[in-house]
Amino acid sequence: MADCLFCNIAAGKVPSNKLYEDDQLLAFYDLNPQAPVHFLVIPKKHIDSAAVLTEEDAPLLGHVFATIAKLCKELGCDGGYRVVTNVGEDGGQSVKHLHFHVLAKRSLAWPPG
C-alpha cells in the first residue's frame, strides 16, 4: 500500500532502526520507546489490523510470536515482556498496518493506561 508508513518501512523506502528481517516480517526499534526495550514487529504483507485477521493468517501469527520470543531471548528479556497490538482508533492504533509492540526490561503495570 503506497501511502502506508509501515509498508514503506518494510520496503526500505523509509529508514528504521532494524532489529530483524526475514521474508515475512520486519522488527525495528520504536522511535518513541516506552520501555528500555521497545520494538515493533510488522508483517511485510499489508494487513489493516487484528480486526481483519482470519484463520488463514494463523501461520503468519505463529511466526510473529516465535520471532518475538527469539528476539526477546537474544535481548536478555529474562524478566518478561509485554506484546501489544492496538486495534482501531479507540484502541490506540495510529498506523493502519498490523503491528505488535514488544516492551521489556521494566516493570509493566496492570491495567495498562
C-alpha positions as CSV (number, residue, x, y, z in Angstrom):
1,M,0.0,0.0,0.0
2,A,1.7,3.1,-1.3
3,D,0.6,5.5,1.5
4,C,1.2,3.2,4.4
5,L,4.1,4.2,6.6
6,F,4.9,0.6,7.7
7,C,4.7,-0.7,4.1
8,N,7.2,1.9,3.2
9,I,9.4,1.0,6.1
10,A,9.2,-2.7,5.1
11,A,10.1,-1.8,1.5
12,G,13.1,0.2,2.7
13,K,11.7,3.5,1.4
14,V,11.6,4.9,5.0
15,P,14.6,4.3,7.3
16,S,14.2,2.4,10.5
17,N,16.5,1.1,13.3
18,K,16.1,-2.5,12.1
19,L,16.4,-5.3,14.6
20,Y,15.3,-8.3,12.5
21,E,14.1,-9.1,9.0
22,D,13.1,-12.1,7.0
23,D,10.8,-12.7,4.0
24,Q,7.6,-12.2,6.1
25,L,8.5,-9.9,8.9
26,L,10.4,-6.8,9.9
27,A,11.2,-5.8,13.5
28,F,12.5,-2.4,14.3
29,Y,13.0,-0.2,17.4
30,D,10.2,2.2,18.3
31,L,11.1,5.9,17.7
32,N,9.3,6.8,21.0
33,P,10.3,4.0,23.3
34,Q,8.1,3.4,26.4
35,A,10.5,0.9,28.0
36,P,14.2,0.2,27.9
37,V,13.4,-2.4,25.2
38,H,10.6,-1.3,22.8
39,F,10.4,-2.7,19.3
40,L,7.7,-3.3,16.8
41,V,7.1,-6.4,14.7
42,I,5.2,-5.9,11.4
43,P,4.2,-8.3,8.7
44,K,5.6,-7.2,5.3
45,K,2.2,-8.1,3.8
46,H,-0.3,-5.2,4.4
47,I,-3.0,-6.1,6.9
48,D,-5.0,-3.2,8.3
49,S,-5.3,-4.5,11.9
50,A,-6.0,-7.6,14.0
51,A,-9.7,-7.0,13.4
52,V,-9.4,-8.4,9.8
53,L,-7.3,-11.5,10.6
54,T,-8.7,-14.8,9.6
55,E,-7.8,-18.5,10.3
56,E,-5.6,-18.3,7.2
57,D,-3.4,-15.9,9.0
58,A,-2.5,-18.4,11.7
59,P,0.9,-19.4,10.2
60,L,1.9,-15.8,10.0
61,L,0.8,-15.1,13.6
62,G,2.7,-18.2,14.8
63,H,5.8,-16.9,13.1
64,V,5.3,-13.4,14.6
65,F,5.2,-14.8,18.2
66,A,8.0,-17.3,17.6
67,T,10.2,-14.4,16.3
68,I,9.2,-12.2,19.3
69,A,10.3,-15.0,21.7
70,K,13.6,-15.4,19.8
71,L,14.3,-11.7,19.8
72,C,13.4,-11.3,23.5
73,K,15.7,-14.2,24.4
74,E,18.6,-12.6,22.4
75,L,18.0,-9.2,24.0
76,G,18.0,-10.7,27.5
77,C,14.4,-10.0,28.4
78,D,14.5,-12.7,31.1
79,G,12.2,-10.9,33.5
80,G,9.4,-11.0,31.0
81,Y,7.9,-8.8,28.3
82,R,4.6,-7.5,27.0
83,V,3.3,-7.8,23.5
84,V,0.6,-5.3,22.5
85,T,-1.4,-4.8,19.3
86,N,-3.7,-1.8,19.2
87,V,-6.9,-2.2,17.1
88,G,-8.9,0.8,15.8
89,E,-8.9,4.4,16.9
90,D,-10.4,3.7,20.4
91,G,-7.8,1.0,20.8
92,G,-5.0,3.5,20.2
93,Q,-4.0,2.3,16.7
94,S,-2.2,5.2,15.0
95,V,-0.8,3.3,11.9
96,K,-3.3,1.3,10.0
97,H,-1.0,-1.7,9.5
98,L,-1.0,-4.7,11.8
99,H,1.9,-4.3,14.2
100,F,3.0,-5.7,17.6
101,H,4.7,-3.6,20.2
102,V,7.1,-5.5,22.4
103,L,8.1,-3.8,25.7
104,A,10.6,-5.2,28.2
105,K,13.2,-4.5,30.9
106,R,11.0,-2.6,33.2
107,S,8.0,-3.4,35.4
108,L,4.8,-3.0,33.3
109,A,1.8,-2.2,35.5
110,W,-1.7,-3.7,35.0
111,P,-4.1,-2.5,33.9
112,P,-2.3,-0.5,31.2
113,G,-3.0,3.2,30.5
